[in-house]
Amino acid sequence: MTLKFTALALAATLFVLACATDDTNTASGNYTNPNGSSELAVLMNDLYREAEKAKQKIALGHTPEWSVDAEKILTAAATEPEKAASSEYKAFAVSYLETVRMLKNATPAEAPEHFKVMATACMNCHNAICPGPTKRIRKLL
C-alpha cells in the first residue's frame, strides 16, 4: 500500500510540476501566453505597463517618462501577421504613435487629456483589429 501511495504521490507531483507555467517572459519579464507570445504581443504588454506607470505619474501631477520604444509596433512580428500588415492596422499604429508623441511633449496640465487620447487610440485599434485586450485597456481610461 505504501509503495502505491508513494508512486501516486510522485505521479501527482510530476503532473503538477509539468503543468506549472512560468509567468515571466525571459525576454522582458512579462506574462507569457501559454501558446507563446509574438514580438508584437510582448511589446504591447510592455506598452500597457508603461501606460500604467504613466497614469500613476500623471495622477501625481508629473509628466510621464516613456522608456519603451513604441515605434516598434510598426515592425514587430505579430501573432497574426496578416492583421499587422493591413493598412487599417498601420493607420491605427501611426495614430497611436502620434498620441504617444503628444503625451511625451505634454505639460503636466495637458498630460491627463493626452493620456486619455492615447488610451482611446489603443481601444479603437483593439476594437477594430484584436478585441481580446479591450477589457484590460478599459482600465486605463
Rosetta blueprint (number, residue, H / E / L):
1 M L
2 T H
3 L H
4 K H
5 F H
6 T H
7 A H
8 L H
9 A H
10 L H
11 A H
12 A H
13 T H
14 L H
15 F H
16 V H
17 L H
18 A H
19 C H
20 A L
21 T L
22 D L
23 D L
24 T L
25 N L
26 T L
27 A L
28 S L
29 G L
30 N L
31 Y L
32 T L
33 N L
34 P L
35 N L
36 G L
37 S L
38 S L
39 E H
40 L H
41 A H
42 V H
43 L H
44 M H
45 N H
46 D H
47 L H
48 Y H
49 R H
50 E H
51 A H
52 E H
53 K H
54 A H
55 K H
56 Q H
57 K H
58 I H
59 A H
60 L L
61 G L
62 H L
63 T L
64 P L
65 E L
66 W L
67 S L
68 V L
69 D L
70 A H
71 E H
72 K H
73 I H
74 L H
75 T L
76 A L
77 A L
78 A L
79 T L
80 E L
81 P H
82 E H
83 K H
84 A H
85 A L
86 S L
87 S H
88 E H
89 Y H
90 K H
91 A H
92 F H
93 A H
94 V H
95 S H
96 Y H
97 L H
98 E H
99 T H
100 V H
101 R H
102 M H
103 L H
104 K H
105 N L
106 A L
107 T L
108 P L
109 A L
110 E L
111 A H
112 P H
113 E H
114 H H
115 F H
116 K H
117 V H
118 M H
119 A H
120 T H
121 A H
122 C H
123 M H
124 N H
125 C H
126 H H
127 N H
128 A H
129 I L
130 C L
131 P L
132 G L
133 P L
134 T H
135 K H
136 R H
137 I H
138 R H
139 K L
140 L L
141 L L
